[in-house]
């Protein structure tokens, strides 16, 4: 029996060298009901960690809800304060903290196991063999905790614990406690993309509801499927598009990424020199080190976009479109991190660019959007601008905030004016040649300042050239 991968990769972060497990469990015992609210969780966590604010506690609350609760369609940052999570689910998440903690000693509670120092907030895969399902990746056996061993004697709690394991059998938990120092990680339920290099990959559908992308380099990956859970780890210089994620997305241990994704929740850890475009129901969580990471609004347009929202139970809401600009810096609670190294910024409308999807994705044309009530419901502030005639080729970012839509449309209108102005000059062939040489010079200069765009363009062009 092995633990399901999502509970390991998307488990709580390592907080301090002395994790007050007993104090947290005592606080939970005072809640005399099977479900617990965000406010109750915050009181417990704040008593144990004085630096915890409501946003820090919300991370634990949302993780427990998204990992354990089968129904999350109405779970958003707006409704979180009025919802509950199973107390046992939250308790299991707290025990999983033991596999993340930097030190095996917990104040007031003896443990019977030890594990290596792990300053990361996520499991770091230190191997590159393909496929990952054939590997025996492990974590410290948190079941060996003395308190947990006592608790799993309770059949009700033991039944809850077995949900995080793959193919549980009667009596197996106790066998793991007695015989194993480590617990294996199971990726059976994940669609895996491993070790992709210098490729352009467009994938239509997947029968699996979870996605794992690891150790991909210099590649473009475009999915048409929706997923429950997505993990992107140890990738470099890749462009990744995933339509929708019903629960949670983790991007970790990667650099030079250009990611576009709709996800109920988004967690970013140990990522550098990347740009993440997202539409979410919760503020993005910055967990580990983030260096030169840019957060921007969802930046693509395709005809199935409203279907994607509906299929994932994610509402069309201008507030959600703005959440990319309000990330929560959870790393501030992790005392062993150098907070000064964490550098991130918010993309401005002036620097916004659409992600250009492969031809398999059909663009939602501008004229069609003008009569679509769903689009107009989140674009009221620019109704006057929408009525200005523009060329059919303009690609409007449907889910981006109004200012970004306005920037794209205004840019298109300005471009039309320039084209008309050039036309009116009636340049001679020689003048046209000089003009285009100047334009190409500026274009080359622009490419040099846009490494993500350059890499993406080169990979796509190379892929096309190989077909002829």
N, C-alpha and C positions, 0 to 999 in steps of 0.2 A: 504494500500500500504506500502511495507517495502523495505528496501534497500538490494540489493544483497550482499551476504556475502563477495565476493572477494574484493569489493570496500572498505570495512571496515577493513578487516584483512590485505590487501596489499595496504594500503594508506600511505601517507608520515609520517615520524617520527615527534615526538615532538621536536622542536628545542630550542626555548628560551622562557622566560616568556613573552616577548613582540614580538609577531609575527607581522611583518610589512605588514599586508594584503593590506592596502590601497596603499602602495608604490609598491607592486608587481602588483596589478591590474592597477595602473597608467602606469607602465612599459609595461604591456600587451596592453594597449590601444594605445600606440605609434606604435605598430606593425600593420600597416594598410593592413592586408591580413588575410585570414582565416586560413592559416597554419603557423607554427613557427618552426624554426630550433633549433638544440642543441646550436649553438653559440649564438642565440638571447636569449634563455632561460638562458644560463649562464651569459650573461651580466645583465639581470634583477635580477637574484638571487644573483650575486656577488655584485651588487649595494646595495642590501638589507641586505646581510650577507657577510661582508668582508672576513670571514674565508672560504667561499665557494670556492673550486677549481673546475675544470672542471668535476672531478669525482663525486663530490657532486651534481652538476647540472645534470649530466648524470643520476643519480638515479631518479630524478623527470621526466626527459625526457623519460627514458625507461619505467617507471611505467605507464605514460600516454599512451604511444604507445602500450604497451602490454595489458593494460586493455581496451582500447577503440578502437583500430584499428583492423578491422576484418582480415586484411591480414598482417601477420608478417613473412612469410616464408623467406624473404630476409633480415630480420632485425637482424643484428649482431653488435658486437663491431667494426668490420671492416667497416661496411657501415653506422653506426649511424650518422657520421658527415655529410653525404650527404642526410639524410632523414629528413622528417618533421612530426609533429604531429598537429592535429587540435588544434587551439588556444583555442576553447571552451572546449575541452577535458582537456587541461592543466589547464584551469581556474577552472573547476569543481574539479580537484585534489587539487588545492590550497584551495578551499573552504572546502573540506573534512579535510584539516589541522585543521580546527576549532574544529573538534571532537577529535583531538589529543592534542591540545595545552594545556600546563600546566595551563594556566591562561585565564580567559575569557575576559580580557581586551586587546584590540589591539590598538596600537598607532594610533591616528588620525581617528579612526572609531568606533562609538558607536555600541554596540550590545544589543539585547533585551533578551538575554538568559544567563544562567550561567550553569556551569557543574563542577563536582568534579575534583580535581587535578589528572592528569593521566600522570605519568612520563614514562610510557611504550610507545613504538613506535607501539604497536599492541593492539588490544582489548583483554583483559584478561578475559576468561570465568571463572566465579567464581562459577560454578555449575557443578554437575556431574550426572545429570539425563539423562536417555536414553529413546527415541532418542532425539537428539538435535533439530530436526525439530519441536518437540512439545513444545520447550521452547520459552519464549518470551524474547530473548536477545535484549538489546537495546544499543543505543549510544545517546549522547546529540544531540538535534535537531539543526544541523548546518544551516538548512533552515531559522532559526529565525534571522540570521544575517541581519542587516538593508540593507547593500549593495546588498546582494543576493536577498532579497525580491524585491528590485527595478529591478534587472536584470532579474528575472524570469517573469517579465511582458512582456519581449521580447519573442514572440512565438518561434523564432528560437532557442534561448538559452534555453528556457523552455523545448523544445523538446529534446535537448541534455541532460538536467538534468534528465528527466524522464527515460533515458536509464539505469541509475544506480539503478532504482527501479524495483521491481517485480510487474507485472500486473498494470501498471499505468492507471488511468482513468482521463478524462477531469476534470479540476478544483481541482484535488486531492492535488496538490502541495500547493495551497493556503489554503486548509483545514488543511493540516499538519502544515503550518505556524501558523494558527490561534488557533488550538486546542491542539497540542501535544508538550510536553516538551522533549520527547524522540522519537526516530525512531527505529522501530523493525528491526532486522537483519533476513534475509531470506536465508535458506540453501536448498530450494527446488531443486535446480539444482545440488546439490552435492550428490555423493555416500558417505555415512557416515559409518565409522568404529569407534564405540564409546565403551569405557570401556572393551576392549578386555584384558583378563588377563590369563597369562600362557598358551597361545595357539600358535599353528603353523597353519597359514592360507595361503592357496594358492588360489587365485581368478583368474578365467579364463578371463572373459569379463564383462564389465560394459556398460550399455546403456547410462549412464550419462557421461558427458565429464569433470566433475569437481569432485575432491576427497577431502574429509575432514577426517583426522585421528586424534582422540582426546582421551586423557586419557587412553591410552593403556599401559599395564604394563607387563614386562617379556614375551614378545610375538615376534614371527617372522611373518612378513606379506610380502607376495610375490604376486605382481600383474603381469598379462600378458597384461593388457589393457594400452593404452596410454590415456593421459588426456590433457586438455587445461590448467587447473589450479589445483595446489595441495597445500593444507594447512595441515601441521603436527603440532599439538599443544598439550602441556601438556602430553607428553608421557615419559615413563621412562623404561630404560633397554630393548629396543626393537631393532630388526634388521628389516629394511624395504627396500624392493626392488621395485622400480617403473621403468618400461622400459623407457618411454619417456613422456616429458611434453612440449607441443608446446609453451606455453607462460611463465609462472612464477611459481616457487615453493617457499613457505615460510615455514621455520622450526623455531618454536618459543617455548619459555617457556618449554623446555624439557631438559632431561639429560640422560646420558649413552645410547646414540643412536649409531647405526651403520647403516648408510643410504647409499645406492647406487642408483644413479639416473642420467638420461640424461635429462637436462632441459635447455631451451633457457636462462632463467635467474634464479638465485638462491639467495634468501635472508635469512639470518640467524640472529635471534634475541633472546637474553636471553637464550642461550643454554650453557650447561656445560658438561664436561667429555664425549665428543662424537667425533666420527670420521665420516666425510662426504666425500664419494667418488663421484666425479661428472665429467661430460663432459658438458660444457656449452658454449654458444655463447657470454657471458659477464662475466666480473670478478665477483666472488661471492661478495655480499654486506653484510658486517657485521654491523648490525643496532644497536642493543642494546648490553647488556653485553654478552661477549663470554668468558667463562672461561675454559681453558684446552680443547679447540676444535682443532682437527687435520683435516686438509684439504688434501685430496689425490685424485689421478686420478681415473677415472672409473675403477672398479676392478672386472668385471665379463665377462663371455664369454658365448654366447648362439647363436644358429643358426640364429635367426631372427634379430640380432643386426643391420644389414644394412637396413633391412626393417623398423625397428624402427626409424632410422634417416630419411629415406625417408618419412614416414608417418607424421612425425612432422616437415618436412621442415627444418631439421637441417643438415648442410653440414658436410661432412667428411673433417676435416681440422686439421693438426698438431698444428696450433696455438690455436684452441679451446681446444685441449687435454691438453695444458699447462696452461690454464687460472685458474685452481684450485689453482695454486701456486702464483697467483697475486690478492689476495682478496683486496677489497676496504673498508677501515675502515670508514664508514660513522659516526660511533658513536663519532668521534672526534669533530663533530659540535654540539653535544648535551651537553650543558654546565652543565646540572645537573647530568651527569654521572661521575662516578669515572673512568677515562680512565686507571688508573694503574691496575684496576681489569681485564681489557680485555686482556686475554692471549690466543693466538692461535699459532699453528705451522703448518709447511708444512711437509707432509710425505716424507721420503726419500726412494729411491729404495730398500735399504737394509731391511727396515721394512715393505715393501709392502706385502700384502697377498690377494689372490683371495677370493671373496665371493663365497661360494659353494651354488648353487641354488638347489631347489628340483628336483626330477627326471622328473617332467613335462617339464623342460627346457632341450633341447638337446644341448650338447657342440659342438661348431664348431671345428672339429678335426684339429690337427696340420697339417697333410698332405694335407687337403683340403685348409687350409690357404695359404700354400706354392704356390698354383696355382691360388689364388684369387687376381685379379688385384687391387681390392679395398684395401685389406689388404696390399699388397706390395707397393701401392702408398704412404702409411704412415709409411712404415717400411724400406725404402731404406738404411738407415744408418747401418742396421744390416743384410744386405743380405748375407754376408759371414757366420755369425753366424747361420742364418736360414738354411743353407745348411748342418750344422753338424747334423748327425743322432741323434735323441732323441727318447725316448720311446713315444709311442702313447698317453699315459696318460697325458702328459704335457698340462696344460690349459693356453694358451697365452692370456693375457689381450689385446684384439683387439684395444680398443680405448685409452689405456694408452700411454704416451710418450715413445719414443724409449728406454730410459734408464731403464724404468720399464719392458718393454718387454725383454730387454737384461738381466736384473737381474733374471727374471723368467726362461728364457731359460738356462742361465748359471748355475743357481741353479739346474736345472734338469740334466744338463750334469754332474755337480759335484756329484750329487746323484747317477747317473749311475756308475761313477767311483768308488764310495765308495762300491756300491753293488758288482761290479766286484772284487774289492780288497778283500772283505769279502769272496766271493766265492773262490777266489784263495787260501785263507788261509786253506780251507778244515777243518773247526773246528769240533771237536768231539761233540757228544751230550751234554756232560757236559760243554764244552766251549761255545757252542751255548746258553745254558741256562743262564750262567753267563753274556754273551754278551747281551742277550735280557733283562735281569734284569737291566743292566746298562742303556740301551737305554730307557727303560720304566721310569727309574728314571729321566733321562733328560727330557723326555716327560712331566712327571708330573710337573717338575720345569717350563717348558715352559708354560704349561697351567695356572700356578699360576700367570704368568706375562702377560697373555692375557685375561682379563676379558670379553671382547666382544666375543671372540672365545669360551670361556668356556660356557657362558650363552647360546649362540646359539647352541652349541653341546648338552648341557644338555636338552634344550627344544626339539630339534629334536629327541633325543634318547627317551625322555619321551613320546613324541607323538607316536613314532614307537612302544614302548613297550605296549601302551594302545590298540593297534590293535591286539594283540596276546593273 
